[in-house]
């Protein structure tokens, strides 16, 4: 047995032990999204203050996810030989368990209305070693200023600051994040996965009863910040590159109209005019849950960690917006996405466009408990590749069934079929397709 395997077994034992001990001792945290089933369909935290502050509290939680993969892939690419090796030959696949992923979550109630979060990736596909996701402070009260005017204002406002998961769109609240797969009715995320942690701040205006949501944020626009002066010339401006701040915002409405019916719709934007390497569509340090699909024989688990996804490579400049409707009537859920993104690399003088559409339809049952679900998703991306005039399309259809065994334990199985259209014959994705089954078990506490 290898040392890495022993480490992963020890990690699993530790998480199971911690889950058993800490479950009964978890303190209540203000303005907090649980990591269990209770966090399902929770988006931004609200201004409902239901937890009495009685002093500083530390909450330690975790997520653990294990997948069994049964996928097959194919392509019809023209062989491209490099050093006598065909770089368009796909990695042979077989059925088996993928690398287990695990997160460690530390949440601290520092003061009344002041909460801190620190999340660490203990084991993921891209980083098998421990890696910090990020940390931030959320302010829902500013009692230390001792101002009644500010106290009254903060009944409608929330401030977040630190190195945090930016609130662009609503899909990032439903995606799998390393070991945390409790909120995703499917195994994988979108084809074009918009997720990034950046340094900055967000301010929300969301009165309790109105249903209104308004947010504006500013960040450094980087995953890996740097103080080293730029040396590259921007092909569009013909000037030395700049590291400009990135701006994002959201406007929407979310209302539980009655016991059976909830309606939410939001529009979001993200803009970064110039960056060292913008991470919006390539910021996930955990990796895809579809291992090695459509990868060549030289691929490695961590070096090719985003199998099945598409990165539009908007590293220099990006301008994008997204609309997300969400409707829940009794056990029926509809979640939709329309996204239009534009951007370029530093070597490109003009912007390229990518359009993404997605529809989730979920039925949860039985009534009230909703411990089981049946779901379907259709996801499509049409985009222009760098330095290419031809648009390509990637389509994915997914069906899933799942079961919340308890509030903290979830199991699901899905069938996925993904197809690649209009790629050049010299591209490994030409005539590409993968399909098959995925089984997943997840713990969150």
GIHUUR-V984784 format. One record per residue. N is the residue number from 0. RES is the residue in three letters. NEAR is the number of other ideal C-beta (glycine too) atoms within 8 Angstrom. Layout:
# GIHUUR-V984784
<<N	RES	NEAR> <N	RES	NEAR>>
This chain:
# GIHUUR-V984784
<<0	UNK	3> <1	UNK	5> <2	UNK	5> <3	UNK	7> <4	UNK	8> <5	UNK	9> <6	UNK	9> <7	UNK	11> <8	UNK	8> <9	UNK	8> <10	UNK	12> <11	UNK	11> <12	UNK	8> <13	UNK	8> <14	UNK	12> <15	UNK	8> <16	UNK	8> <17	UNK	10> <18	UNK	12> <19	UNK	7> <20	UNK	8> <21	UNK	11> <22	UNK	9> <23	UNK	5> <24	UNK	6> <25	UNK	9> <26	UNK	8> <27	UNK	6> <28	UNK	11> <29	UNK	12> <30	UNK	12> <31	UNK	9> <32	UNK	6> <33	UNK	8> <34	UNK	12> <35	UNK	10> <36	UNK	11> <37	UNK	7> <38	UNK	11> <39	UNK	7> <40	UNK	8> <41	UNK	9> <42	UNK	7> <43	UNK	9> <44	UNK	9> <45	UNK	7> <46	UNK	11> <47	UNK	5> <48	UNK	8> <49	UNK	3> <50	UNK	8> <51	UNK	3> <52	UNK	9> <53	UNK	4> <54	UNK	4> <55	UNK	7> <56	UNK	10> <57	UNK	9> <58	UNK	12> <59	UNK	9> <60	UNK	13> <61	UNK	17> <62	UNK	18> <63	UNK	13> <64	UNK	17> <65	UNK	10> <66	UNK	11> <67	UNK	11> <68	UNK	13> <69	UNK	9> <70	UNK	13> <71	UNK	8> <72	UNK	11> <73	UNK	9> <74	UNK	14> <75	UNK	6> <76	UNK	14> <77	UNK	7> <78	UNK	7> <79	UNK	9> <80	UNK	8> <81	UNK	6> <82	UNK	4> <83	UNK	4> <84	UNK	9> <85	UNK	9> <86	UNK	10> <87	UNK	14> <88	UNK	8> <89	UNK	13> <90	UNK	8> <91	UNK	5> <92	UNK	10> <93	UNK	4> <94	UNK	5> <95	UNK	6> <96	UNK	7> <97	UNK	11> <98	UNK	10> <99	UNK	13> <100	UNK	13> <101	UNK	17> <102	UNK	16> <103	UNK	10> <104	UNK	13> <105	UNK	12> <106	UNK	13> <107	UNK	11> <108	UNK	14> <109	UNK	8> <110	UNK	10> <111	UNK	7> <112	UNK	14> <113	UNK	12> <114	UNK	15> <115	UNK	11> <116	UNK	12> <117	UNK	10> <118	UNK	12> <119	UNK	11> <120	UNK	17> <121	UNK	11> <122	UNK	14> <123	UNK	16> <124	UNK	14> <125	UNK	9> <126	UNK	11> <127	UNK	8> <128	UNK	4> <129	UNK	8> <130	UNK	9> <131	UNK	9> <132	UNK	12> <133	UNK	11> <134	UNK	10> <135	UNK	11> <136	UNK	10> <137	UNK	13> <138	UNK	12> <139	UNK	13> <140	UNK	10> <141	UNK	10> <142	UNK	9> <143	UNK	5> <144	UNK	6> <145	UNK	4> <146	UNK	7> <147	UNK	5> <148	UNK	6> <149	UNK	9> <150	UNK	11> <151	UNK	7> <152	UNK	8> <153	UNK	12> <154	UNK	9> <155	UNK	9> <156	UNK	10> <157	UNK	13> <158	UNK	10> <159	UNK	13> <160	UNK	10> <161	UNK	10> <162	UNK	8> <163	UNK	14> <164	UNK	9> <165	UNK	13> <166	UNK	11> <167	UNK	14> <168	UNK	11> <169	UNK	14> <170	UNK	13> <171	UNK	11> <172	UNK	8> <173	UNK	10> <174	UNK	12> <175	UNK	11> <176	UNK	12> <177	UNK	13> <178	UNK	17> <179	UNK	13> <180	UNK	14> <181	UNK	13> <182	UNK	10> <183	UNK	10> <184	UNK	11> <185	UNK	11> <186	UNK	14> <187	UNK	12> <188	UNK	11> <189	UNK	12> <190	UNK	13> <191	UNK	15> <192	UNK	11> <193	UNK	14> <194	UNK	11> <195	UNK	11> <196	UNK	11> <197	UNK	15> <198	UNK	8> <199	UNK	13> <200	UNK	10> <201	UNK	13> <202	UNK	11> <203	UNK	12> <204	UNK	10> <205	UNK	13> <206	UNK	9> <207	UNK	9> <208	UNK	4> <209	UNK	5> <210	UNK	7> <211	UNK	9> <212	UNK	14> <213	UNK	11> <214	UNK	13> <215	UNK	9> <216	UNK	13> <217	UNK	9> <218	UNK	12> <219	UNK	10> <220	UNK	11> <221	UNK	14> <222	UNK	8> <223	UNK	6> <224	UNK	6> <225	UNK	7> <226	UNK	3> <227	UNK	4> <228	UNK	3> <229	UNK	9> <230	UNK	5> <231	UNK	7> <232	UNK	7> <233	UNK	13> <234	UNK	8> <235	UNK	9> <236	UNK	4> <237	UNK	6> <238	UNK	7> <239	UNK	8> <240	UNK	13> <241	UNK	9> <242	UNK	11> <243	UNK	9> <244	UNK	9> <245	UNK	15> <246	UNK	11> <247	UNK	15> <248	UNK	10> <249	UNK	13> <250	UNK	8> <251	UNK	11> <252	UNK	10> <253	UNK	11> <254	UNK	8> <255	UNK	5> <256	UNK	6> <257	UNK	5> <258	UNK	3> <259	UNK	5> <260	UNK	9> <261	UNK	12> <262	UNK	10> <263	UNK	14> <264	UNK	10> <265	UNK	14> <266	UNK	11> <267	UNK	15> <268	UNK	12> <269	UNK	14> <270	UNK	10> <271	UNK	15> <272	UNK	6> <273	UNK	10> <274	UNK	14> <275	UNK	8> <276	UNK	8> <277	UNK	14> <278	UNK	11> <279	UNK	14> <280	UNK	13> <281	UNK	9> <282	UNK	11> <283	UNK	11> <284	UNK	10> <285	UNK	12> <286	UNK	12> <287	UNK	12> <288	UNK	14> <289	UNK	13> <290	UNK	11> <291	UNK	9> <292	UNK	12> <293	UNK	12> <294	UNK	9> <295	UNK	11> <296	UNK	9> <297	UNK	6> <298	UNK	11> <299	UNK	6> <300	UNK	11> <301	UNK	10> <302	UNK	6> <303	UNK	10> <304	UNK	11> <305	UNK	11> <306	UNK	13> <307	UNK	11> <308	UNK	12> <309	UNK	8> <310	UNK	8> <311	UNK	11> <312	UNK	9> <313	UNK	15> <314	UNK	10> <315	UNK	13> <316	UNK	13> <317	UNK	14> <318	UNK	10> <319	UNK	15> <320	UNK	9> <321	UNK	15> <322	UNK	12> <323	UNK	15> <324	UNK	9> <325	UNK	15> <326	UNK	9> <327	UNK	10> <328	UNK	7> <329	UNK	6> <330	UNK	9> <331	UNK	10> <332	UNK	13> <333	UNK	12> <334	UNK	12> <335	UNK	11> <336	UNK	15> <337	UNK	8> <338	UNK	15> <339	UNK	9> <340	UNK	15> <341	UNK	11> <342	UNK	15> <343	UNK	13> <344	UNK	9> <345	UNK	10> <346	UNK	4> <347	UNK	13> <348	UNK	5> <349	UNK	6> <350	UNK	9> <351	UNK	14> <352	UNK	9> <353	UNK	14> <354	UNK	10> <355	UNK	14> <356	UNK	10> <357	UNK	12> <358	UNK	10> <359	UNK	14> <360	UNK	10> <361	UNK	12> <362	UNK	10> <363	UNK	9> <364	UNK	8> <365	UNK	8> <366	UNK	7> <367	UNK	4> <368	UNK	5> <369	UNK	11> <370	UNK	7> <371	UNK	11> <372	UNK	12> <373	UNK	8> <374	UNK	14> <375	UNK	10> <376	UNK	14> <377	UNK	11> <378	UNK	12> <379	UNK	12> <380	UNK	12> <381	UNK	8> <382	UNK	14> <383	UNK	10> <384	UNK	8> <385	UNK	8> <386	UNK	4> <387	UNK	7> <388	UNK	3> <389	UNK	8> <390	UNK	7> <391	UNK	13> <392	UNK	11> <393	UNK	12> <394	UNK	10> <395	UNK	13> <396	UNK	10> <397	UNK	14> <398	UNK	8> <399	UNK	16> <400	UNK	11> <401	UNK	12> <402	UNK	9> <403	UNK	11> <404	UNK	7> <405	UNK	5> <406	UNK	7> <407	UNK	10> <408	UNK	10> <409	UNK	14> <410	UNK	11> <411	UNK	14> <412	UNK	11> <413	UNK	13> <414	UNK	10> <415	UNK	16> <416	UNK	10> <417	UNK	14> <418	UNK	9> <419	UNK	14> <420	UNK	8> <421	UNK	6> <422	UNK	11> <423	UNK	7> <424	UNK	8> <425	UNK	8> <426	UNK	9> <427	UNK	11> <428	UNK	10> <429	UNK	15> <430	UNK	9> <431	UNK	14> <432	UNK	11> <433	UNK	15> <434	UNK	9> <435	UNK	10> <436	UNK	9> <437	UNK	16> <438	UNK	10> <439	UNK	15> <440	UNK	9> <441	UNK	16> <442	UNK	13> <443	UNK	14> <444	UNK	12>>
